[in-house]
Amino acid sequence: MIGVELRHLRYFRVLAEELHFGRAAARLHISQPPLTTHIKDLEREMGVQLFDRTTRRVGLTAAGEVFAGRVVDLLADLDDAIDEARDHAAGRRGRVRVGFVSSASGTVLPPALRLFREIHPAVRVQLSPLTTREQLDALSAGDLDIGLVRSGGAESGLVVEPLLVEPMVAVLPIEHALARRGEVDIVDLVGERLILFPRDLMPAYVAQIWSMFAGVGAEPVVVQEAIHHETVVGLVSAGVGISVLPGSVSRFRPVDVVVRPIVGAPTTSLMIARAPDVDNPAVVGFVECLRAAQRVDEQP
């Protein structure tokens, strides 16, 4: 069976449909003698007569009828496999695994997802809300394709590019004394009960806050740690303490929480992190949608 070629099967299928060498040859854009030769070669390789030929008609043998049914299915599966491979190569199918810090869900992620689904409707996007540390570990292990991480989250072997630069702001319960001000100073936060992210999961971001306090000769008083922005804001609303978060928190805060600029506070960047050798067009397409979503968001 080694001598049976794919073209033999395609020629057989067309002849089985036409049952006429002339018409089959015309469909295949070849002359009739080569078609006759290929069909004879196929029958010789299989050791089975597939067609009854007379001067008046061509018909399938019983073996040919059975073989025709199997060949039709086989070629259809092969055509589907070829189309699927081409779609994957072009980024029209497949999967993109995206990790994100919670603040990304209130900024670039939703519009990027909408745009990506318009352009790549058959590509499945697998979303994982993770901290920066968790994303960097997953990217290094090959368990994520793209990470949306906080600034300072560079990891050896990963490509990291800035996407969104934000000020760090004070997040306060509405009844807090500082909430009545238009802005606050770093020294105003000294001694306040702070809700922060765990240092081991958001190391660079937490380090920025400690550095901010160190600049005025103090240390933050951390009374509670929480992983996600929504949890932090909820704890602020409950009066557990205050927090320092990226400015985008103002987009999804509850009415009993206020956001105030911090004079002299550093900025924090939302970054795209990925492996340097990505050859998946769908991954490249998702990164392009993130960039496009941010460009739209920056427009006045």
C-alpha positions in Angstrom: 0.0 0.0 0.0 3.1 2.2 0.2 2.8 2.9 -3.6 -0.7 4.5 -3.2 -0.5 8.2 -3.5 -2.9 10.9 -2.4 -3.5 11.9 -6.0 -4.5 8.3 -6.7 -7.3 8.7 -4.1 -8.4 12.1 -5.5 -8.5 10.7 -9.0 -10.4 7.7 -7.8 -13.0 9.8 -6.0 -13.7 12.0 -9.1 -14.0 9.0 -11.4 -16.3 7.2 -8.9 -18.5 10.3 -9.0 -18.5 10.8 -12.8 -18.3 7.2 -13.9 -16.9 8.5 -17.1 -13.1 8.9 -17.9 -13.5 11.9 -20.2 -15.6 13.9 -17.7 -13.4 12.9 -14.8 -10.3 13.9 -16.7 -11.8 17.3 -17.5 -12.7 17.9 -13.8 -9.1 17.0 -12.8 -7.6 19.2 -15.6 -5.6 16.3 -17.0 -5.9 14.3 -20.2 -7.7 10.9 -20.2 -4.7 8.6 -20.7 -2.9 9.6 -17.5 -6.1 9.2 -15.6 -6.5 5.7 -16.9 -2.9 4.9 -16.0 -3.3 6.3 -12.4 -6.5 4.2 -11.8 -4.7 1.1 -13.1 -1.8 1.8 -10.8 -4.1 2.2 -7.9 -5.9 -1.1 -8.6 -2.5 -2.9 -9.0 -1.2 -1.5 -5.7 -4.4 -2.6 -3.9 -4.7 -5.9 -5.7 -8.4 -5.1 -6.2 -10.5 -4.2 -9.3 -12.4 -1.1 -8.5 -14.1 -0.4 -11.8 -16.0 -2.5 -14.4 -15.0 -1.0 -17.7 -16.7 -1.7 -21.0 -16.8 0.2 -24.3 -20.2 1.6 -23.3 -20.0 2.3 -19.6 -17.8 2.5 -16.4 -19.2 1.2 -13.1 -17.9 0.6 -9.6 -17.4 -3.0 -8.5 -18.7 -4.1 -5.1 -15.2 -3.5 -3.7 -15.1 -0.2 -5.5 -18.4 0.9 -3.8 -17.0 0.1 -0.4 -13.7 1.8 -1.1 -15.5 4.9 -2.5 -17.4 5.4 0.7 -14.2 5.2 2.8 -12.2 7.5 0.4 -14.8 10.2 0.5 -14.7 10.3 4.3 -10.9 10.1 4.4 -10.4 12.9 1.9 -13.0 15.1 3.7 -11.1 14.5 7.0 -7.8 15.3 5.3 -9.2 18.5 3.7 -10.6 19.6 7.2 -7.2 18.9 8.7 -5.4 21.0 6.1 -7.9 23.8 6.6 -7.5 23.6 10.3 -3.7 23.7 10.1 -3.8 26.7 7.8 -6.2 28.5 10.1 -3.9 27.9 13.1 -0.9 29.1 11.0 -2.9 32.2 10.1 -4.1 32.8 13.7 -7.8 32.1 12.7 -8.1 29.2 15.1 -6.4 28.0 18.3 -6.1 29.2 21.8 -4.6 32.2 23.6 -3.9 31.9 27.4 -3.9 35.3 29.0 -3.1 36.1 32.6 -4.0 39.5 34.1 -3.7 41.5 37.3 -7.2 42.6 38.4 -6.7 46.3 37.5 -6.4 45.3 33.8 -10.1 44.2 33.9 -11.1 47.8 34.4 -8.8 49.2 31.7 -7.4 47.7 28.5 -8.6 44.1 28.8 -12.3 44.4 28.0 -11.9 46.5 24.8 -9.0 44.4 23.7 -11.1 41.2 24.1 -14.0 42.8 22.1 -11.6 43.8 19.3 -9.9 40.4 19.3 -13.1 38.5 19.1 -14.2 40.6 16.1 -11.0 39.8 14.3 -10.5 36.2 15.5 -13.9 34.8 16.3 -12.8 31.2 16.2 -9.8 31.6 18.6 -10.5 30.7 22.2 -9.2 33.1 24.8 -8.5 31.5 28.2 -8.4 34.2 30.9 -6.7 33.7 34.3 -6.8 36.4 37.0 -3.4 36.1 38.6 -0.9 38.3 40.4 2.3 39.5 38.8 4.4 36.8 40.4 2.0 34.1 39.5 1.9 35.2 35.9 5.7 35.5 35.5 6.1 31.9 36.9 3.4 30.7 34.5 4.9 32.4 31.5 8.4 31.0 32.3 6.8 27.5 32.7 5.0 27.8 29.4 1.5 27.8 31.0 0.6 31.3 29.8 1.0 33.0 26.4 0.5 36.6 27.5 0.7 38.3 30.9 -0.7 41.7 32.0 1.6 42.4 34.9 2.6 45.4 37.1 5.8 47.4 36.5 9.0 46.0 37.8 7.8 42.5 36.9 10.6 41.8 34.4 11.8 38.2 34.4 14.9 36.8 32.7 14.0 35.4 29.3 10.7 37.3 28.9 9.8 40.2 26.7 8.1 43.0 28.7 6.7 46.2 27.2 4.8 49.0 28.9 1.1 49.4 28.0 -0.5 51.8 30.4 1.2 54.2 32.8 -0.9 55.3 35.8 -0.4 57.5 38.9 -0.5 55.8 42.3 -3.5 57.2 44.3 -4.9 57.1 47.8 -8.1 55.0 48.1 -10.1 56.2 51.1 -13.5 55.6 52.8 -15.7 58.5 52.0 -16.0 59.4 55.7 -12.2 59.6 56.1 -10.7 63.0 57.0 -8.4 62.9 54.0 -11.3 62.3 51.7 -12.3 66.0 52.1 -9.1 67.1 50.4 -8.5 67.5 46.7 -5.1 65.7 47.0 -3.0 64.3 49.8 0.7 64.2 50.5 2.7 61.1 51.3 3.3 62.3 54.8 -0.5 62.4 55.3 -0.5 58.6 54.9 2.1 58.0 57.6 0.5 56.0 60.5 -2.6 55.2 58.5 -3.8 51.6 58.5 -2.9 50.3 55.0 -4.4 47.4 53.0 -1.7 46.2 50.5 -1.0 43.3 48.2 1.2 40.4 49.5 4.8 41.3 48.9 5.7 37.9 47.5 2.9 38.1 44.8 3.3 41.7 43.8 6.9 42.4 44.8 7.7 45.4 42.6 4.5 47.2 43.3 4.7 46.7 47.1 8.4 47.8 46.9 7.3 51.0 45.3 5.0 51.8 48.2 7.6 51.0 50.8 10.1 53.2 48.9 7.5 56.0 48.8 7.2 55.9 52.6 10.9 55.5 53.0 11.3 58.8 51.2 9.6 60.6 54.1 11.4 58.5 56.7 8.6 56.2 57.6 7.2 52.7 57.0 3.7 51.7 56.0 1.5 50.3 58.7 0.0 47.2 57.0 -3.0 45.8 58.7 -4.4 43.6 56.0 -3.2 42.0 52.8 -5.5 41.1 49.8 -4.7 39.8 46.3 -7.2 41.6 44.0 -8.1 45.2 43.6 -11.7 44.5 44.1 -11.0 42.9 47.4 -8.8 45.8 48.5 -11.5 48.4 47.6 -14.1 46.3 49.4 -12.0 46.3 52.5 -11.5 50.1 52.2 -15.3 50.5 51.9 -15.7 48.4 55.1 -13.5 50.7 57.0 -10.6 48.2 57.5 -8.1 50.8 56.3 -7.0 52.8 53.3 -4.9 51.7 50.3 -2.6 52.9 47.6 -3.6 51.6 44.2 -3.2 52.5 40.4 -5.3 55.4 39.3 -7.6 53.3 37.2 -9.2 52.1 40.4 -11.4 55.3 40.1 -13.2 53.6 37.2 -14.8 50.9 39.3 -14.9 52.1 42.9 -18.1 52.0 44.9 -19.8 55.3 45.9 -18.6 55.1 49.5 -14.9 55.0 48.4 -13.0 58.1 47.1 -9.7 58.3 45.2 -7.3 61.2 45.8 -4.0 62.0 44.0 -0.9 61.6 46.1 1.6 64.5 45.6 5.0 63.2 44.6 3.8 59.6 44.3 5.5 57.4 41.7 3.7 56.0 38.7 3.0 52.3 38.0 2.8 50.7 34.6 0.6 47.9 33.3 3.0 45.8 31.2 2.6 43.1 28.5 4.8 40.1 29.3 5.4 37.2 27.0 8.0 34.7 25.8 10.5 36.1 23.2 10.1 33.3 20.7 6.3 33.3 20.2 5.3 32.1 16.8 1.6 31.8 17.4 -0.1 34.4 15.2 -3.1 34.4 17.5 -0.9 35.5 20.4 0.7 38.2 18.2 -2.8 39.3 17.3 -3.9 39.6 20.9 -0.9 41.7 21.7 -1.8 44.0 18.8 -5.4 44.3 20.1 -4.1 45.3 23.5 -2.0 48.0 22.0 -4.9 49.2 19.8 -7.3 49.3 22.8 -4.8 51.4 24.7 -4.3 53.8 21.8 -8.1 54.3 21.7 -8.3 54.8 25.5 -5.6 57.5 25.3 -7.5 59.6 22.7 -9.2 62.7 24.2 
